[in-house]
Amino acid sequence: MHLCRRDFMPNKQSTILASARRTLEMEGNALLQLAQCVDSRFEEVVRTILRCKGRLIITGIGKSGNIAQKIVATLVSTGQPAVFMHAADAIHGDLGTIQKHDVVLCISKSGDSPEIKVLAPLVKSMGNKLIGMVSNEKSFLAKHSDYLLHTPTAKEACPNNLAPTVSTTLQLAMGDALAVALMEQRGFGAGDFARVHPGGALGKKLYTRVNDLLGSDAAPQVTPSSSIKQVIVEISSKRLGATAVIDKGKLAGVITDGDIRRMLGGKNDLAKTKAADIMGRSPKTIEGNALAVEAFHLLEKFNITTLVVMQDGKYKGIIHLHDILKEGIF
């Protein structure tokens, strides 16, 4: 009897999944170990950066250099002036990046690469404080650093224990911990975040307010005595799916197109029915100066599509879910 070749082949899918899970477990366990390594030395680094009158220059080579660039991106977006300087380029002219009041953070797994051995003494000779992020606490970088961020030595997920995987994950996580600690110490809030993230959906979430989304014809309104025909015309013309009911300048209720459909499905005498007869008397409202993201969360919470917009107790208009989605906030 001849068997197909595939009968002798291992389950490739199971092998792939096992590999992925093994990698993630190794990195997860290493991160837990890293958390235990964060001590008073980390506090010293944070306080040094907070006292710094210049910028944080972050340098590294190879994969550590790539991690350094990502940490720089995180820091500058959260209020910390930071610049990336490639360790190899630094000793070939880019050392001029470092100014008098800057602090230098050098990232290296081994702490003994040739470029680091040249760069570290040069930084010290310029009078700048040097922070080393390194796994080997007995390395050249560790011994020549003023402050140390220790990322513990861990086996790489690579089957040959060569490709930086677990080690770079630890470096990246340490950078995130540093950025968050600096944010919290500075009291860097949502308003500050919006200032440096004005573009894209993220920026819009942080600065777009309900008033910004109200159109010139976004204030449909009828009176309690308005006829059903008048209500339908007002809702249709403004195309917001609802209208406010205003009584002597004050908000009395709201009528949605759903209210209209329910009324038409009933036994109401349309000729005698008025707005007051079908309006909802406890409409959901929001202030015009509230963030648009707050409006979205209210719509989601109550499973509705429109909110009545108020300003200082006065009716200002109606905002629809589509107005928020169209703006690209979500």
SULWO-V539127 format. One line per field, one symbol per residue. ss: DSSP state (h for helix, s for strand, l for the rest). psi: psi as a letter, one per 30 degrees, with the letter a starting at -180 (. if undefined). A space follows every 10 residues. Layout:
# SULWO-V539127
ss->???
psi->???
This chain:
# SULWO-V539127
ss->llllhhhhll lhhhhhhhhh hhhhhhhhhh hhhhhhhllh hhhhhhhhhh hllllsssss llhhhhhhhh hhhhhhllll lssssshhhh lllhhhhlll llssssssll lllhhhhhhh hhhhhlllss sssslllllh hhhhllssss llllllllll lllllhhhhh hhhhhhhhhh hhhhhhlllh hhhhhhlllh hhhhhhhlsh hhhlllllll ssllllshhh hhhhhhhhll lsssssslls sssssshhhh hhhhllllll lllshhhhls llllssslll shhhhhhhhh hhlllsssss sllsssssss hhhhhhllll
psi->kkkkefffkl jeeeeeeeee eeeeeeeeee eeeeeffjaf eeeeeeeeee fkfbljkkll lbeeeeeeee eeeeeffggj kkkkjkeefe ghfgffekle glkkjkkkee ggkeeefeee eeeeffgkkk kkjlejfgle eefgkelkjj jkklklfkfg hekjdeeeee eeeeeeeeee eeeeefhjae eeeeefhfla eeeeeffkle effklfhgik kllfgkleee eeeeeeefhf glkljkjhfl jfakklfeee eeeffahkje ffkleffflk fikklkkfgl keeeeeeeee eghlflkkkl jhgkkfakkl efeeeffge.
